[in-house]
Structure formats: structure tokens, C-alpha cells
């Protein structure tokens, strides 16, 4: 579960990770919340710039991982409100376009046999603010996670040369 909230001075992302057993008698094994905040747009751009070369290198591994992912449930709700009704309507349309495009892109990457997404954008003409709620359940085999994790470790700068020298890869 992801909750993105914008306050006056910063943007924060609160996540809730839940691990449950499968089946009819499902129960929560572990639940953890964490919060990530960015104080300015410049900090966010600087982080993206630092990580961009690494992200380009691991793109094929991530795409291969997503092909094995089976989505059971995907719910994405967004609420938008401004003091101006026309601006709220315009932002609601932009949010629908973004959510539809992002969901379509993601669904093209994952394995077939998924459930249809539930998308909702709720304009709030009385109160300013922005909230988004993302809830998804997916299935993947542990072996795919392990193999992808090992491949990502090999892509880490400097680590690949160590493995090549030791094992003559």
C-alpha cells in the first residue's frame, strides 16, 4: 500500500508493506510502515541523475522479472483538489491520462492472466490537496526473485569486475 501526500514544504511517501500467507485462511505474517520524504524538487532530480546510469543497465533484468509477475489485484485511487474548479477539472483529466498511460505500460510488461485494474480519480472542488492510494497483490516465484537479485548485484558498479577476475566470466 502506497500513500503519497504533498504538504506545503515537502513531498512524502508513506508505504505499508504486508506479507501474508496465501489461500483461504490467509493471515498477515509481517507488516511494516516506512516514510520517505524529499524536501525539494532539486533533491529529487539530483537523486534521479545519480541513479540513472544504473537504472539503464538493469532495465533488461527488470523487464525479464516483470514477465514472470502475476497480478491478482490492482487498485489505484487519486484525489485532487484546488481552490479553482476549472483547474481541478483540468488536473483531474491530466491525472486520468497519466494513470491510464502508466497502467497500460505496466500491464504490457507483466505476464498474462492478470485481473483488470481499478482506477479512480476523485476531484475535490471544496478542499485543496493531493492524495493517491495504490493497493496491489501479485504473485511471483521465489526463484525468479533470487535470480533477478543476483543479476542486479552483478550490475552494481565494481562488483562485476571482481566476479570476472575470480571466476573468469
PyMOL commands that set and color helices and strands:
alter all, ss='L'
color gray80, all
select helices_A, chain A and resi 41-67+85-109+142-155+159-167
alter helices_A, ss='H'
color red, helices_A
select strands_A, chain A and resi 2-6+11-20+28-38+70-81+118-123+129-139
alter strands_A, ss='S'
color yellow, strands_A
deselect
rebuild
show_as cartoon
